[in-house]
């Protein structure tokens, strides 16, 4: 950004009379002509949230939607353009639309801008992973005539919220021969679902009632009920008559018979052996779709708002960008819920790797200096949902510095916890540009922190982008029941988040 011209406080005071800050109700600001658009966006988002329950499913949907919108695979473009190691790379023309996938776990999309990439990009970063339950490597066991899967929870959850609700299983596996395939059960009408059982209140007085909330259900108690019918010898005999003798699953004895029945089902339907589960990705997720909430249908309830709301909002925004001034970019990271670790997390070199390829494609320059200059001039928004004030538990919040459902996009100058630890605090110069953008585009906005100072807190990927020397600000939308199996957001906040992201990517500043 160019140097900022400063004015004296006295001149500003004469020009702008004092005004108290007033929180805006975004529904009051919504023009009547936008009602239809808001509902169309909400409908698409509900479908997306209902059908994309895992990270792989989310990226597959994003890639499919991007290709329909004219985005092309960046790696394929670079291979074609290079024409051999010695040939110069032909820069992409403004308006070119590209995408890049990293290890099938993370993704970037971009629309090439009119200005040189060394003048910086407009970047929105979000994460597509959500808290859920993963199966352990060897999860299957039987006890008291029931078969279960052992799990290990992913991300920060209240474990008791996952008991006594219907669960679906989604998986991606590889056989010993190297065949890859996806599977799911529990989502379609008529399919069986699964659940985690809980003790009856009649018997919980001594064993559970005095536990802390974090231990009402412990990690080792999050075991998924998957079967009850034992496998009989006649089933074994029928298997033996099959030509493929290797597919025969032993009937088992004693307490192994229900486990044997489950193994037979897994093999007959998906070709899975017990060891295959150890090499697979199998997740348990709520087995219900996202839904309208409230008599007026003004809210959306579903699994995965954090942070697939910002993923879908960013996707909707960039798909509607034509030829921006500065190259418009979005990055969808994995592993944010466990610290942004791993090859597809924001702490990795995945972001710089994509941006280096993007700089190369946009400018034809492969030098490190060009990349560094482009990154240092880039303006970025970290899109990650935040915990809105809960009316029932408002004691955990500073009501004057919290986010509210229905009050528009949420601007968070800093995040973190315990004295802003783990935060990247946005600079005022960048905040001023975003403020002007939101004002000019008539986008309702609000400010807030996640709870009281000593109550807790949380972080986003913003700090990792800031480490690349970008200007970064958190801009998201508020959510109730954050990290639960059924989170709540307001349609109007989601609508205006798309508007804010679109205007930012189009560089209307």
C-alpha positions as CSV (number, residue, x, y, z in Angstrom):
1,X,0.0,0.0,0.0
2,X,1.1,3.5,-0.6
3,X,2.2,5.8,2.2
4,X,-0.7,7.2,4.2
5,X,-1.2,10.9,4.4
6,X,-2.1,12.0,7.9
7,X,-4.2,14.9,9.0
8,X,-4.2,16.8,12.3
9,X,-6.8,15.8,14.9
10,X,-8.1,19.4,15.0
11,X,-8.9,19.3,11.3
12,X,-10.7,16.0,11.6
13,X,-12.7,17.2,14.6
14,X,-14.0,20.3,12.7
15,X,-15.0,18.2,9.8
16,X,-16.7,15.3,11.6
17,X,-19.0,16.0,14.5
18,X,-19.0,13.4,17.3
19,X,-21.3,10.4,16.8
20,X,-21.9,7.5,19.1
21,X,-21.4,4.0,17.7
22,X,-24.6,2.2,17.0
23,X,-24.9,-1.5,16.1
24,X,-26.7,-2.0,12.8
25,X,-29.4,-4.6,12.2
26,X,-28.5,-6.1,8.8
27,X,-32.0,-7.2,8.1
28,X,-33.1,-3.5,8.3
29,X,-30.4,-2.6,5.7
30,X,-31.3,-5.4,3.2
31,X,-32.9,-3.9,0.1
32,X,-36.1,-5.5,-1.1
33,X,-34.5,-6.3,-4.5
34,X,-31.9,-8.5,-2.7
35,X,-34.4,-10.8,-0.9
36,X,-34.5,-13.3,-3.8
37,X,-30.7,-13.3,-4.1
38,X,-30.3,-13.9,-0.4
39,X,-32.7,-16.9,-0.5
40,X,-31.0,-18.3,-3.6
41,X,-27.6,-18.1,-1.9
42,X,-28.9,-19.7,1.3
43,X,-30.5,-22.5,-0.7
44,X,-27.2,-23.3,-2.5
45,X,-25.3,-23.1,0.8
46,X,-27.7,-25.5,2.6
47,X,-27.3,-28.0,-0.2
48,X,-23.5,-27.6,-0.1
49,X,-23.4,-28.0,3.7
50,X,-25.7,-31.0,3.6
51,X,-23.8,-32.9,0.9
52,X,-20.2,-32.0,1.8
53,X,-19.6,-33.6,5.2
54,X,-15.8,-34.3,4.8
55,X,-12.8,-32.4,3.6
56,X,-12.5,-34.5,0.5
57,X,-16.1,-34.1,-0.4
58,X,-15.8,-30.4,0.1
59,X,-12.9,-30.0,-2.3
60,X,-14.5,-32.3,-4.9
61,X,-17.5,-30.0,-4.8
62,X,-15.4,-26.8,-5.0
63,X,-13.4,-28.2,-7.9
64,X,-16.6,-29.2,-9.7
65,X,-18.2,-25.8,-9.3
66,X,-15.0,-24.0,-10.2
67,X,-14.6,-26.0,-13.5
68,X,-18.2,-25.2,-14.4
69,X,-17.4,-21.5,-13.9
70,X,-14.4,-21.7,-16.3
71,X,-11.5,-22.3,-13.9
72,X,-8.7,-24.4,-15.3
73,X,-6.1,-26.5,-13.6
74,X,-3.0,-24.4,-13.0
75,X,-0.5,-27.3,-13.1
76,X,-1.8,-28.3,-16.6
77,X,-1.5,-24.7,-17.8
78,X,2.1,-24.3,-16.6
79,X,3.1,-27.6,-18.2
80,X,1.6,-26.5,-21.5
81,X,3.0,-23.0,-21.3
82,X,6.5,-24.0,-20.4
83,X,7.1,-25.9,-23.7
84,X,10.3,-27.4,-22.3
85,X,12.8,-26.3,-19.7
86,X,14.5,-23.6,-21.7
87,X,11.4,-21.9,-23.1
88,X,10.0,-18.7,-21.6
89,X,6.7,-18.9,-19.7
90,X,3.9,-17.1,-21.4
91,X,2.0,-15.0,-18.8
92,X,-1.7,-15.6,-18.5
93,X,-4.0,-12.9,-19.7
94,X,-6.1,-10.8,-17.3
95,X,-9.4,-12.5,-16.6
96,X,-7.8,-16.0,-16.8
97,X,-9.3,-18.3,-14.1
98,X,-7.2,-21.1,-12.5
99,X,-7.3,-23.5,-9.6
100,X,-4.7,-25.7,-7.9
101,X,-5.1,-28.7,-5.5
102,X,-2.5,-29.7,-3.0
103,X,-2.4,-33.4,-2.1
104,X,-6.2,-33.6,-2.4
105,X,-6.4,-31.8,1.0
106,X,-6.3,-28.1,0.2
107,X,-7.0,-25.8,-2.7
108,X,-6.4,-22.4,-4.2
109,X,-8.3,-20.5,-6.9
110,X,-7.5,-17.2,-8.7
111,X,-8.6,-14.8,-11.4
112,X,-5.7,-12.9,-13.0
113,X,-5.9,-9.2,-12.6
114,X,-5.1,-6.2,-14.8
115,X,-2.3,-4.9,-12.7
116,X,1.2,-6.5,-12.4
117,X,1.2,-9.2,-9.8
118,X,4.1,-7.4,-8.1
119,X,1.6,-4.8,-7.0
120,X,0.0,-7.5,-4.8
121,X,-3.0,-9.8,-4.8
122,X,-6.3,-9.7,-3.0
123,X,-6.5,-12.9,-1.0
124,X,-9.2,-14.6,1.1
125,X,-8.2,-17.5,3.2
126,X,-10.6,-20.0,4.9
127,X,-10.4,-23.5,6.2
128,X,-12.6,-26.4,5.1
129,X,-11.9,-28.8,7.9
130,X,-14.5,-29.1,10.7
131,X,-14.6,-30.8,14.1
132,X,-15.8,-34.4,13.8
133,X,-15.0,-38.0,14.9
134,X,-12.4,-40.2,13.2
135,X,-12.2,-43.9,13.6
136,X,-9.1,-45.3,15.3
137,X,-6.7,-47.4,13.3
138,X,-8.2,-50.7,14.6
139,X,-11.7,-49.5,15.7
140,X,-13.9,-52.6,15.6
141,X,-14.7,-54.5,18.8
142,X,-17.6,-56.4,20.4
143,X,-18.9,-56.3,24.0
144,X,-22.1,-57.7,25.5
145,X,-23.5,-58.7,22.2
146,X,-23.0,-55.3,20.6
147,X,-20.4,-54.2,18.0
148,X,-18.7,-50.8,18.2
149,X,-16.2,-48.5,16.5
150,X,-13.7,-46.8,18.7
151,X,-13.1,-43.1,17.7
152,X,-10.7,-40.2,18.2
153,X,-12.2,-36.8,18.0
154,X,-10.8,-34.2,15.6
155,X,-10.7,-30.6,16.8
156,X,-12.3,-29.0,19.8
157,X,-15.7,-30.4,20.7
158,X,-18.0,-30.8,23.6
159,X,-18.0,-34.6,23.6
160,X,-21.4,-35.0,25.3
161,X,-23.0,-33.2,22.3
162,X,-22.1,-36.2,20.1
163,X,-24.1,-38.8,22.1
164,X,-27.6,-40.0,21.3
165,X,-27.8,-38.4,17.9
166,X,-27.8,-40.1,14.5
167,X,-24.4,-40.4,12.8
168,X,-23.3,-41.2,9.3
169,X,-20.0,-42.7,8.2
170,X,-18.0,-41.3,5.3
171,X,-14.8,-42.9,4.2
172,X,-12.0,-42.9,1.6
173,X,-10.0,-46.1,1.5
174,X,-7.4,-48.1,-0.4
175,X,-7.3,-51.9,-0.7
176,X,-4.1,-53.9,-0.4
177,X,-4.0,-53.9,-4.2
178,X,-4.0,-50.1,-4.3
179,X,-7.6,-49.5,-5.4
180,X,-9.0,-46.2,-4.0
181,X,-12.7,-45.6,-3.4
182,X,-15.1,-43.5,-1.4
183,X,-18.1,-44.7,0.5
184,X,-20.7,-43.4,2.9
185,X,-23.7,-44.7,4.8
186,X,-26.4,-43.0,6.8
187,X,-27.2,-40.0,4.7
188,X,-29.8,-41.3,2.3
189,X,-33.4,-42.1,3.2
190,X,-33.8,-45.7,4.2
191,X,-30.1,-46.2,5.1
192,X,-29.2,-47.2,8.6
193,X,-27.5,-44.7,10.9
194,X,-25.2,-45.1,13.8
195,X,-25.0,-43.5,17.3
196,X,-23.0,-43.1,20.5
197,X,-25.0,-44.4,23.5
198,X,-25.3,-42.7,26.8
199,X,-26.3,-43.9,30.3
200,X,-29.9,-43.5,31.4
201,X,-30.5,-40.7,34.0
202,X,-31.9,-43.4,36.3
203,X,-28.4,-44.8,36.7
204,X,-26.1,-41.9,36.2
205,X,-26.1,-40.4,39.7
206,X,-22.8,-41.9,40.8
207,X,-21.0,-42.8,37.6
208,X,-21.6,-39.6,35.6
209,X,-23.6,-36.8,37.2
210,X,-20.7,-35.4,39.2
211,X,-18.3,-35.2,36.3
212,X,-17.2,-31.9,34.8
213,X,-18.8,-30.9,31.6
214,X,-15.6,-31.8,29.7
215,X,-15.8,-35.3,31.1
216,X,-19.6,-36.0,30.9
217,X,-18.4,-38.3,28.1
218,X,-14.7,-39.0,27.9
219,X,-12.8,-39.6,24.7
220,X,-12.6,-43.3,25.2
221,X,-16.4,-43.4,25.7
222,X,-17.1,-42.0,22.2
223,X,-17.7,-45.4,20.8
224,X,-20.2,-45.8,17.9
225,X,-22.8,-48.5,18.0
226,X,-22.7,-50.4,14.7
227,X,-24.4,-53.8,15.1
228,X,-26.1,-56.4,17.2
229,X,-26.9,-59.5,15.0
230,X,-24.4,-62.3,15.3
231,X,-23.0,-64.2,12.3
232,X,-24.2,-67.8,12.2
233,X,-22.4,-71.0,10.9
234,X,-24.9,-71.3,8.0
235,X,-23.6,-67.9,6.8
236,X,-20.1,-69.2,6.9
237,X,-21.1,-72.3,4.9
238,X,-22.8,-70.1,2.3
239,X,-19.6,-68.1,2.0
240,X,-17.5,-71.2,1.5
241,X,-19.6,-72.2,-1.5
242,X,-18.5,-69.0,-3.3
243,X,-15.8,-69.2,-5.9
244,X,-13.7,-66.6,-4.2
245,X,-12.7,-68.6,-1.0
246,X,-10.5,-65.6,0.1
247,X,-13.6,-63.5,0.7
248,X,-14.9,-65.9,3.4
249,X,-15.2,-64.3,6.8
250,X,-15.1,-66.7,9.8
251,X,-18.3,-67.0,11.8
252,X,-16.4,-66.5,15.0
253,X,-17.2,-67.8,18.4
254,X,-18.6,-66.3,21.6
255,X,-18.4,-62.5,21.7
256,X,-16.8,-62.4,18.3
257,X,-19.9,-63.3,16.3
258,X,-21.3,-59.8,16.0
259,X,-17.9,-58.4,15.0
260,X,-17.7,-61.2,12.4
261,X,-21.1,-60.1,11.1
262,X,-19.9,-56.5,10.7
263,X,-16.7,-57.6,9.0
264,X,-18.8,-59.7,6.5
265,X,-21.0,-56.6,5.8
266,X,-18.0,-54.4,5.2
267,X,-16.5,-56.9,2.8
268,X,-19.6,-57.8,0.9
269,X,-20.6,-54.1,0.4
270,X,-17.3,-52.3,0.1
271,X,-14.7,-55.0,-0.2
272,X,-13.0,-53.9,3.0
273,X,-10.9,-56.2,5.2
274,X,-10.4,-55.3,8.9
275,X,-6.9,-54.1,8.2
276,X,-8.1,-51.8,5.4
277,X,-9.7,-49.6,8.1
278,X,-6.3,-48.9,9.6
279,X,-5.2,-47.4,6.3
280,X,-8.4,-45.5,5.5
281,X,-10.0,-42.1,6.3
282,X,-13.3,-42.9,8.0
283,X,-15.2,-40.1,9.8
284,X,-18.4,-40.0,11.7
285,X,-20.6,-37.0,11.2
286,X,-24.1,-35.9,12.0
287,X,-26.6,-37.8,9.8
288,X,-29.0,-34.9,9.1
289,X,-29.1,-32.2,6.5
290,X,-28.7,-28.4,7.1
291,X,-32.1,-26.8,7.6
292,X,-33.9,-23.4,7.9
293,X,-34.3,-22.5,11.5
294,X,-37.0,-20.2,13.0
295,X,-40.6,-19.5,12.1
296,X,-39.4,-16.9,9.6
297,X,-36.6,-19.2,8.2
298,X,-34.1,-16.5,8.8
299,X,-31.4,-18.8,10.2
300,X,-29.6,-21.8,9.0
301,X,-28.7,-24.8,11.2
302,X,-26.3,-27.4,10.2
303,X,-23.0,-29.3,10.7
304,X,-19.9,-27.5,9.6
305,X,-20.6,-23.8,9.5
306,X,-17.1,-23.4,11.0
307,X,-15.7,-22.9,8.5
308,X,-17.5,-24.1,5.4
309,X,-19.6,-21.0,5.5
310,X,-16.6,-18.8,4.7
311,X,-15.4,-21.4,2.1
312,X,-18.7,-21.3,0.2
313,X,-19.0,-17.5,0.6
314,X,-15.5,-17.1,-0.9
315,X,-16.3,-19.5,-3.7
316,X,-19.5,-17.7,-4.6
317,X,-17.5,-14.4,-4.5
318,X,-14.6,-15.4,-6.7
319,X,-16.8,-17.2,-9.2
320,X,-18.5,-13.9,-9.9
321,X,-15.3,-11.9,-10.4
322,X,-14.6,-11.1,-14.0
323,X,-11.4,-9.2,-14.6
324,X,-10.2,-7.6,-11.3
325,X,-7.7,-4.8,-10.9
326,X,-5.4,-7.0,-8.8
327,X,-5.2,-10.7,-9.1
328,X,-8.1,-12.2,-7.0
329,X,-7.2,-15.3,-5.0
330,X,-8.8,-17.6,-2.4
331,X,-7.0,-20.3,-0.4
332,X,-8.8,-23.2,1.3
333,X,-6.6,-24.7,4.0
334,X,-7.0,-28.0,5.9
335,X,-6.1,-28.8,9.6
336,X,-7.0,-25.4,11.1
337,X,-9.0,-27.1,13.8
338,X,-5.9,-28.9,15.0
339,X,-3.4,-26.0,14.8
340,X,-3.1,-25.6,11.0
341,X,-0.5,-28.3,11.0
342,X,0.4,-30.8,8.2
343,X,1.2,-30.4,4.6
344,X,-2.1,-28.8,3.8
345,X,-2.3,-26.5,6.8
346,X,-1.6,-22.8,6.9
347,X,1.7,-23.4,8.7
348,X,3.1,-25.4,5.8
349,X,4.6,-24.2,2.6
350,X,1.4,-25.0,0.7
351,X,0.3,-21.3,0.6
352,X,3.7,-20.0,-0.7
353,X,3.9,-22.9,-3.2
354,X,0.5,-22.0,-4.7
355,X,1.3,-18.3,-4.7
356,X,4.7,-18.9,-6.3
357,X,3.0,-20.9,-9.1
358,X,0.4,-18.1,-9.4
359,X,3.0,-15.4,-9.7
360,X,4.8,-17.5,-12.3
361,X,1.7,-17.9,-14.3
362,X,0.6,-14.3,-14.0
363,X,4.0,-12.7,-14.7
364,X,6.2,-15.3,-16.4
365,X,8.8,-14.5,-13.8
366,X,10.1,-17.4,-11.6
367,X,12.5,-15.3,-9.4
368,X,12.3,-15.4,-5.6
369,X,12.4,-11.6,-5.5
370,X,9.3,-11.3,-7.6
371,X,7.4,-13.7,-5.3
372,X,8.5,-11.8,-2.2
373,X,7.5,-8.5,-3.6
374,X,4.1,-9.8,-4.6
375,X,3.5,-11.3,-1.2
376,X,4.5,-8.2,0.7
377,X,2.1,-6.1,-1.3
378,X,-0.8,-8.6,-0.9
379,X,-3.9,-7.7,1.1
380,X,-5.6,-10.6,2.7
381,X,-8.8,-11.4,4.6
382,X,-8.9,-14.3,7.0
383,X,-12.4,-15.8,6.8
384,X,-13.2,-17.9,9.8
385,X,-16.5,-18.0,11.7
386,X,-16.5,-16.6,15.2
387,X,-18.6,-17.4,18.3
388,X,-21.5,-14.9,18.6
389,X,-22.9,-13.9,21.9
390,X,-25.2,-16.6,23.4
391,X,-28.2,-15.0,25.1
392,X,-28.5,-17.9,27.6
393,X,-24.7,-17.7,28.5
394,X,-24.1,-14.0,28.1
395,X,-21.9,-14.0,31.2
396,X,-19.0,-15.3,29.2
397,X,-19.1,-12.3,26.8
398,X,-18.5,-8.6,26.9
399,X,-21.8,-7.6,25.4
400,X,-20.5,-4.3,24.0
401,X,-17.6,-6.1,22.2
402,X,-19.3,-9.2,20.9
403,X,-20.6,-10.3,17.6
404,X,-24.4,-10.6,17.1
405,X,-26.4,-12.7,14.7
406,X,-28.1,-10.5,12.1
407,X,-25.7,-7.6,12.5
408,X,-23.7,-8.1,9.3
409,X,-20.1,-9.1,8.7
410,X,-17.8,-9.4,11.7
411,X,-14.6,-7.4,11.7
412,X,-12.0,-8.8,14.2
413,X,-8.9,-6.6,14.6
414,X,-7.2,-9.3,16.6
415,X,-8.0,-12.8,17.9
416,X,-6.0,-15.1,20.1
417,X,-6.3,-15.7,23.9
418,X,-4.5,-14.8,27.1
419,X,-3.3,-11.3,26.1
420,X,-3.8,-11.7,22.4
421,X,-1.5,-14.7,22.3
422,X,-1.5,-16.4,18.9
423,X,-2.9,-13.4,17.1
424,X,-2.0,-11.2,14.3
425,X,-3.3,-7.7,14.9
426,X,-4.3,-5.8,11.7
427,X,-2.7,-2.5,11.0
428,X,-4.9,0.6,11.0
429,X,-4.0,1.6,7.5
430,X,-5.4,-1.7,6.1
431,X,-8.4,-1.5,8.4
432,X,-9.2,2.0,7.1
433,X,-9.4,0.7,3.5
434,X,-11.7,-2.1,4.5
435,X,-13.9,0.3,6.5
436,X,-14.2,2.5,3.4
437,X,-14.9,-0.5,1.2
438,X,-17.8,-1.7,3.5
439,X,-19.2,1.8,3.7
440,X,-19.1,2.5,0.0
441,X,-20.6,-0.9,-0.8
442,X,-23.3,-0.4,1.9
443,X,-22.4,-3.7,3.6
444,X,-23.4,-3.8,7.3
445,X,-20.5,-4.6,9.6
446,X,-19.9,-5.0,13.3
447,X,-16.9,-5.4,15.7
448,X,-16.2,-8.0,18.3
449,X,-14.0,-10.4,20.2
450,X,-14.6,-14.0,21.2
451,X,-15.8,-13.7,24.8
452,X,-14.4,-11.9,27.8
453,X,-10.6,-11.3,28.1
454,X,-10.0,-14.0,30.6
455,X,-12.7,-16.4,29.4
456,X,-11.0,-18.1,26.5
457,X,-10.6,-17.1,22.9
458,X,-9.4,-18.6,19.7
459,X,-7.2,-18.0,16.6
460,X,-7.4,-18.2,12.8
461,X,-5.1,-18.6,9.9
462,X,-4.4,-14.9,9.9
463,X,-1.2,-15.1,11.8
464,X,0.3,-17.5,9.3
465,X,-0.5,-15.2,6.4
466,X,1.0,-12.3,8.4
467,X,4.2,-14.2,8.7
468,X,4.5,-14.0,4.9
469,X,4.5,-10.2,5.4
470,X,1.0,-9.6,4.1
471,X,-1.6,-7.1,5.3
472,X,-4.2,-9.3,7.1
473,X,-7.6,-8.7,8.7
474,X,-10.1,-11.2,10.1
475,X,-13.5,-10.7,8.4
476,X,-16.1,-13.3,8.9
477,X,-19.6,-14.0,10.2
478,X,-21.0,-14.9,13.7
479,X,-22.2,-18.4,14.6
480,X,-24.1,-19.8,17.6
481,X,-23.4,-23.2,19.1
482,X,-19.9,-23.1,17.6
483,X,-18.2,-26.5,17.2
484,X,-21.4,-28.3,17.9
485,X,-23.1,-30.9,15.6
486,X,-25.7,-28.2,14.8
487,X,-24.4,-24.7,14.5
488,X,-26.5,-21.7,13.7
489,X,-25.9,-18.6,11.5
490,X,-28.1,-15.9,10.0
491,X,-28.8,-15.8,6.3
492,X,-28.4,-12.1,6.2
493,X,-24.8,-12.3,7.6
494,X,-23.9,-15.0,5.1
495,X,-25.4,-12.9,2.2
496,X,-23.3,-9.9,3.2
497,X,-20.2,-11.9,3.7
498,X,-20.4,-12.9,0.1
499,X,-20.9,-9.3,-0.9
500,X,-17.9,-8.2,1.2
501,X,-15.6,-10.9,-0.2
502,X,-16.7,-10.1,-3.8
503,X,-16.1,-6.3,-3.4
504,X,-12.7,-7.0,-1.8
505,X,-11.6,-9.4,-4.6
506,X,-12.7,-6.9,-7.2
507,X,-10.5,-4.3,-5.5
508,X,-13.2,-1.7,-5.0
509,X,-11.1,0.3,-2.6
